[in-house]
Amino acid sequence: MDRLELLRNGKALNRSQMLLLIGQLSLPVILAQSASIIMSYVDAAMVGHLGSKEAAAIGLVASCTWLVGSLCFAANAGFTVQIAHAIGAKRELRARNLVKVGLLFGLVFSLILMGLGTFMSDKIPALLGANAEIHQDAATYFMIIMLGLPGMQLNSMAAGMLQCSGNMKLPSALQITSCFINVLANFLLIFETRDVSLAGFNITVPGAGLGVVGAGLGTILTTYFIASLMLFFLLFKSKSLRLRAGEKIRLSIKQLKKAYKISWPIGLEQLVMYSAQIMLMTFVAPLGTISIAAHSFAITIESLCYMPGYGIGAAATTLIGQSIGAKRRDLTRKLAFLTTGVGMIVMTCTGVLMYIFAPELIGFFTVDEDIRALGTAILRIEAIAEPLYAASIVANGVFRGAGSTFAPSMMNLLSMWIVRIPLAAFLVSGHGLQGAWMAMCIELCFRGTIYIIHLCRKGWIPTH
């Protein structure tokens, strides 16, 4: 019997078993997300070597693409949390119905977002303060990414459903595979046909020479391919969630209402978070191409540092969701504090590494000395915040697993719009891009502190 079965069956778990369970669920996600970020490094480096204008064009709209993608993620949560609860309560028929309803809802939702996104694609760069030299590339890239939204929605929803059933390895393996496919696609689509010297031999490598357009196409083609594989394993191979003959879809108003109750605060939270990122970009854009490129590269690098936190947060969502579904209130608080503590320790270590190797990490993206110097400075500012940033990431996963999503949304609203944005507006005027990252560092420390305070209370644990 595996450790998740012990949890669902009401068996006792000691601290060693809980730590092993956290590691068992976290490690595949951490590896997948780390591989994803490493491949994003390669992706960004490919575009960066085209020139600073191309890198700035993609970096400018990155916060907007993340915002739209995060709304897709919010729609997922309303169903994946219910699936975790149903599996924890051993109600697999209910879980399978939630899979079908969730996928149908997700597809419709993503198509609506895709329409809105493509309509706004030419307006977004101007709203962000883009200058003429990067406007067209930024608008084109954003439109292409919007066309990939249905694939992104179904991919992340299917992965989340498999993870909530306890299957972390398969989604992680597919996500790692997607990284390599994306890099290969970009390699062929971004650059022109060229001769490459390999082990003393000259090889002609074909290329479409599409530049920024190629980067966007590589991303969405990979997304649709991996989404089809993820859906295949969810609907035909999953032990507990695959389709069964004779089980028709049942649209339950109660389930839809609960999905809405869980999802809308997460959607609000993501809207708050990424609209603040967009607002921050309006402060950065007037600082010039060097600052935009350094800001974009540093965000990509920092994401490698916090990916372990999101992996542990994903494990926390599964563990808390299934322990609540199994009515294991005795384990819920223990697992909540344990996962949060592990996340803080791991991200402290990655923060130290980011501080030490900041020049080398930025240097991977660009040979421009001005971008490297500025990127190094802002990364070292952000490294200070990583331990408390970890607390907010993992605790958010805990609250999501419990279905408690409103309070974290309000905390993020307070943190981003009352702390980060006013501070950034004040500090950018005197310290440029470094001032914006000082504001980010202070806000992340504040956010982690209020998350820990909320975690110590008992109100987030459902009583029924």
C-alpha positions in Angstrom: 0.0 0.0 0.0 1.5 3.4 -1.0 1.6 6.3 1.4 -1.3 8.1 -0.2 -3.4 5.0 0.3 -2.3 5.0 4.0 -3.6 8.6 4.2 -6.9 7.8 2.5 -7.5 4.7 4.7 -7.0 6.6 8.0 -3.7 5.0 8.8 -1.1 6.8 11.0 1.8 8.6 9.2 4.9 9.6 11.1 7.1 12.6 10.1 9.5 10.5 8.0 6.6 9.0 6.1 5.1 12.5 5.6 8.5 13.9 4.3 8.9 11.0 2.0 5.3 11.6 0.7 6.1 15.2 0.1 9.2 14.3 -1.7 7.4 11.6 -3.8 4.8 14.1 -5.0 7.0 17.1 -5.3 10.1 15.8 -7.0 8.5 14.9 -10.4 6.9 18.4 -10.5 10.1 20.1 -9.5 12.1 18.3 -12.1 9.5 19.0 -14.8 9.2 22.7 -13.9 12.9 23.1 -13.6 13.4 21.4 -17.0 10.8 23.8 -18.4 12.6 26.8 -17.1 16.0 25.6 -18.3 14.5 25.1 -21.7 12.9 28.6 -21.4 16.5 29.8 -20.9 17.5 28.2 -24.1 14.4 29.6 -25.8 15.0 33.1 -24.5 18.7 32.9 -25.4 17.8 31.9 -29.0 15.6 35.0 -29.3 18.2 37.1 -27.4 20.8 36.3 -29.9 18.7 37.7 -32.6 19.1 41.1 -30.9 17.9 43.2 -27.9 14.9 44.5 -29.9 13.5 41.0 -30.4 14.1 40.0 -26.8 12.4 43.2 -25.6 9.4 42.6 -27.8 8.7 39.2 -26.2 9.6 40.4 -22.7 7.2 43.3 -23.1 4.1 41.2 -23.5 5.2 38.3 -21.3 3.2 39.6 -18.3 0.1 39.7 -20.4 0.5 36.2 -21.7 1.1 35.0 -18.2 -2.1 36.8 -17.1 -4.2 35.1 -19.7 -2.6 31.7 -18.9 -3.2 32.2 -15.2 -6.9 32.7 -15.8 -6.9 29.3 -17.5 -5.2 27.9 -14.5 -7.9 29.5 -12.2 -10.6 27.7 -14.2 -8.8 24.4 -13.7 -8.6 24.7 -9.9 -12.4 24.6 -9.4 -12.4 21.1 -10.8 -9.0 19.7 -9.7 -9.6 20.5 -6.0 -13.0 18.7 -6.1 -11.4 15.7 -7.8 -8.8 15.5 -5.1 -11.5 15.6 -2.4 -13.6 13.0 -4.3 -10.6 10.6 -4.6 -9.7 11.1 -1.0 -13.3 10.1 -0.1 -13.0 7.1 -2.5 -15.8 8.5 -4.7 -14.2 7.8 -8.1 -17.5 7.9 -10.1 -17.9 11.5 -8.9 -14.3 12.2 -9.8 -14.6 10.9 -13.3 -17.7 13.0 -13.9 -15.8 16.1 -12.7 -13.1 15.3 -15.3 -15.6 15.3 -18.1 -17.4 18.5 -16.9 -14.1 20.2 -16.2 -12.6 19.5 -19.6 -15.8 20.7 -21.4 -15.9 23.9 -19.3 -12.2 24.5 -19.8 -12.4 24.2 -23.6 -15.3 26.7 -23.8 -13.6 29.1 -21.4 -10.3 29.1 -23.3 -12.0 29.7 -26.7 -13.6 32.8 -25.2 -10.3 34.0 -23.9 -8.6 33.2 -27.2 -11.1 35.4 -29.1 -10.6 38.3 -26.7 -6.8 38.0 -26.7 -6.5 38.0 -30.5 -8.8 41.0 -30.7 -6.6 42.9 -28.3 -3.3 41.7 -29.6 -2.5 44.9 -31.6 -3.5 47.2 -28.8 -1.6 45.5 -25.9 2.0 46.8 -26.9 0.7 50.4 -27.1 -1.0 50.1 -23.7 2.3 48.9 -22.2 4.2 51.9 -23.7 6.1 50.1 -26.4 8.1 52.2 -28.9 7.7 51.8 -32.6 10.7 49.5 -33.2 9.3 46.6 -31.1 5.5 47.2 -31.4 4.8 44.9 -34.4 6.9 42.0 -33.1 5.3 42.2 -29.7 1.8 42.3 -31.1 2.4 39.4 -33.5 3.9 37.2 -30.8 1.0 37.9 -28.4 -1.5 37.0 -31.0 0.2 33.7 -31.8 0.3 32.7 -28.1 -3.4 33.6 -27.8 -4.2 31.1 -30.6 -2.6 28.4 -28.4 -4.8 29.0 -25.4 -7.2 26.0 -25.9 -4.2 23.7 -26.0 -2.7 25.4 -22.9 -6.0 25.1 -21.0 -6.5 21.4 -21.8 -2.9 20.6 -21.2 -2.8 22.2 -17.7 -6.2 20.9 -16.8 -5.4 17.3 -17.7 -2.1 17.6 -15.9 -3.7 19.0 -12.8 -6.3 16.2 -12.8 -3.7 13.5 -13.0 -1.7 15.1 -10.3 -4.7 15.4 -7.9 -5.2 11.6 -8.4 -1.7 11.2 -7.1 0.0 10.6 -10.5 2.8 13.2 -10.5 5.3 11.3 -12.7 3.4 11.1 -16.0 2.4 14.8 -16.3 6.0 15.7 -15.2 7.5 13.4 -17.8 5.3 14.9 -20.5 6.1 18.5 -19.4 9.9 17.6 -19.6 9.3 16.2 -23.1 7.5 19.3 -24.2 10.6 21.4 -23.2 12.8 19.5 -25.6 10.3 19.6 -28.4 9.8 23.3 -27.9 13.5 24.0 -28.2 13.8 21.8 -31.3 10.9 23.6 -32.9 12.3 27.0 -32.1 15.7 25.9 -33.4 14.1 25.1 -36.7 11.6 28.0 -36.8 13.5 31.0 -35.4 16.8 30.9 -37.4 17.5 30.7 -41.1 19.1 27.7 -42.8 22.8 27.7 -41.7 26.0 25.6 -41.6 26.9 24.3 -38.1 30.3 22.8 -37.3 29.9 19.6 -35.2 32.9 17.4 -34.2 34.9 18.7 -37.2 32.0 18.2 -39.7 30.0 21.0 -41.3 26.3 20.2 -41.2 23.6 22.2 -42.9 20.8 22.8 -40.5 17.4 23.8 -42.1 15.6 26.8 -40.7 12.5 28.9 -41.5 14.1 32.2 -40.3 10.9 33.4 -38.8 12.4 35.1 -35.8 9.9 36.2 -33.1 7.1 34.6 -35.1 9.0 31.3 -35.1 9.3 31.5 -31.3 5.6 31.9 -30.9 4.8 29.1 -33.4 7.2 26.7 -31.7 5.5 27.3 -28.4 1.9 26.7 -29.5 2.7 23.7 -31.8 4.4 22.0 -28.8 1.5 22.9 -26.5 -1.1 21.3 -28.7 1.0 18.1 -29.2 1.6 17.6 -25.5 -2.1 18.5 -24.7 -3.2 15.6 -26.9 -0.9 13.2 -25.1 -2.0 14.4 -21.7 -5.6 13.9 -22.6 -4.9 10.4 -24.0 -3.4 9.3 -20.7 -6.0 11.0 -18.6 -9.1 9.7 -20.5 -7.8 6.2 -21.5 -5.0 5.2 -19.2 -5.6 6.7 -15.7 -6.4 4.0 -13.2 -9.1 6.0 -11.4 -10.1 8.8 -13.9 -10.2 7.1 -17.3 -13.5 6.9 -19.3 -15.8 4.0 -18.5 -18.4 2.6 -20.9 -21.9 3.6 -19.8 -20.9 6.5 -17.7 -22.5 9.6 -19.2 -21.6 13.1 -18.4 -23.9 14.6 -15.7 -24.0 18.4 -15.4 -24.4 18.9 -11.7 -25.4 22.5 -10.6 -23.9 21.8 -7.2 -20.5 20.8 -8.7 -20.5 23.8 -11.0 -21.3 26.2 -8.1 -18.5 24.7 -6.0 -16.1 25.0 -9.0 -17.1 28.6 -9.3 -16.7 29.2 -5.6 -13.2 27.8 -5.7 -12.1 29.3 -9.0 -13.3 32.9 -8.9 -11.1 34.0 -6.0 -8.1 32.3 -7.8 -9.1 34.1 -11.0 -9.3 37.4 -9.0 -5.9 36.6 -7.4 -4.3 35.9 -10.8 -5.9 39.0 -12.2 -4.5 41.1 -9.3 -1.0 39.5 -9.5 -0.5 39.8 -13.2 -2.3 43.2 -13.7 0.2 44.4 -11.1 3.0 42.9 -13.2 1.6 44.7 -16.3 1.5 47.9 -14.3 5.1 47.3 -13.3 6.1 46.9 -16.9 4.6 50.3 -17.7 7.2 51.7 -15.2 10.0 49.6 -16.8 9.2 50.2 -20.5 10.1 54.0 -20.5 13.5 53.1 -19.0 14.6 51.8 -22.5 15.4 48.6 -24.3 18.3 47.7 -22.0 16.1 47.7 -18.9 13.3 45.8 -20.6 15.7 43.1 -21.7 17.4 42.9 -18.3 14.0 42.8 -16.6 12.7 40.0 -18.9 15.9 37.9 -18.6 16.0 38.3 -14.8 12.4 37.2 -14.4 13.1 34.1 -16.5 16.1 33.3 -14.3 14.3 33.9 -11.0 11.6 31.5 -12.1 14.1 28.6 -11.9 14.7 29.6 -8.3 11.1 29.5 -7.3 10.0 26.5 -9.4 10.8 24.1 -6.5 8.4 26.1 -4.4 5.6 25.6 -7.0 6.4 21.9 -7.1 6.1 21.5 -3.4 3.0 23.7 -3.5 1.4 21.3 -6.1 2.2 18.4 -3.7 0.6 20.4 -0.9 -2.6 20.8 -2.9 -2.8 17.1 -3.5 -2.0 16.1 0.1 -4.3 18.6 1.7 -7.1 17.9 -0.7 -7.0 14.2 -0.2 -6.5 14.4 3.6 -9.6 16.7 3.8 -11.5 14.3 1.5 -10.5 11.4 3.8 -11.5 13.5 6.8 -8.0 13.3 8.2 -8.1 16.6 10.1 -5.3 15.3 12.3 -2.9 15.3 9.3 -4.0 18.5 7.6 -2.2 21.0 9.8 0.9 18.8 10.2 1.2 18.5 6.4 0.5 22.2 5.9 3.4 23.3 8.2 5.7 20.6 7.0 5.3 21.3 3.3 5.7 25.1 3.9 8.8 24.5 5.9 10.4 22.3 3.3 9.6 24.9 0.6 11.3 27.6 2.6 14.4 25.6 3.1 14.7 24.6 -0.5 14.1 28.1 -1.9 16.6 29.5 0.6 19.2 27.3 -1.0 18.2 28.2 -4.6 18.2 31.9 -3.6 21.8 31.6 -2.4 22.8 30.0 -5.6 21.1 32.7 -7.6 22.9 35.4 -5.7 26.3 33.7 -6.3 25.9 32.9 -9.9 23.9 35.8 -11.1 26.5 37.1 -13.6 26.9 33.7 -15.2 23.1 33.2 -15.4 22.5 36.6 -17.1 25.5 36.0 -19.4 23.8 32.9 -20.8 21.2 35.1 -22.4 23.2 38.0 -23.8 26.7 39.3 -24.5 25.6 42.9 -23.9 27.6 44.1 -20.9 25.1 46.7 -19.9 22.3 44.2 -19.8 24.5 41.7 -17.9 25.5 44.3 -15.2 21.9 45.5 -14.7 20.5 41.9 -14.7 23.1 40.8 -12.1 22.2 43.7 -9.7 18.5 43.1 -9.8 18.8 39.3 -9.3 20.9 39.8 -6.2 18.2 42.1 -4.8 15.5 39.5 -5.4 17.5 36.7 -3.9 17.0 38.1 -0.4 13.2 37.5 -0.7 13.3 33.9 -1.7 12.6 32.2 1.7 9.5 34.2 2.4 8.4 34.0 -1.2 8.5 30.2 -0.7 6.2 30.5 2.3 3.6 32.3 0.1 3.9 29.9 -2.8 3.5 26.7 -0.7 0.9 28.0 1.7 -1.1 29.0 -1.3 -1.0 25.4 -2.5 -2.1 24.4 1.0 -5.1 26.7 1.0 -6.1 25.7 -2.5 -6.1 22.1 -1.5 -8.5 23.0 1.3 -10.7 24.9 -1.1 -10.0 28.1 0.8 -9.2 30.5 -2.0 -10.8 33.8 -1.0 -8.4 34.9 1.8 -5.2 34.3 -0.2 -6.7 36.3 -3.0 -7.4 39.2 -0.7 -3.8 38.9 0.8 -2.4 39.1 -2.7 -4.5 42.1 -3.6 -3.3 43.9 -0.5 0.4 42.9 -1.1 0.6 43.7 -4.8 -1.5 46.9 -5.0 -0.9 48.4 -1.6 2.8 47.5 -1.2 4.5 46.7 -4.5 3.0 49.1 -7.0 3.2 52.3 -4.9 6.7 51.4 -3.8 7.8 50.7 -7.3 6.3 54.0 -8.6 8.3 55.8 -5.9 11.6 53.9 -6.2 11.8 53.7 -10.0 12.1 57.5 -10.3 15.3 57.6 -8.3 16.8 54.1 -8.8 15.5 53.0 -12.2 15.1 49.2 -12.7 16.8 48.4 -9.5 14.2 50.5 -7.6 11.4 48.4 -9.2 13.1 45.2 -8.0 13.7 46.6 -4.5 9.9 47.1 -4.4 9.4 43.5 -5.5 11.7 42.2 -2.8 10.0 44.2 0.0 6.6 43.1 -1.2 7.5 39.4 -1.4 8.8 39.5 2.2 5.6 41.2 3.3 3.4 38.6 1.4 5.2 35.6 2.9 4.8 37.0 6.4 1.0 37.5 6.1 0.7 34.0 4.6 2.5 32.4 7.5 0.2 34.3 9.9 -2.9 33.0 8.1 -1.5 29.5 8.0 -1.1 29.6 11.8 -4.8 30.2 12.2 -7.3 27.3 11.9 -10.1 29.1 9.9 -8.8 27.8 6.5 -9.5 24.1 7.4 -13.1 23.1 6.5 -15.1 21.8 9.4 -17.4 19.5 7.5 
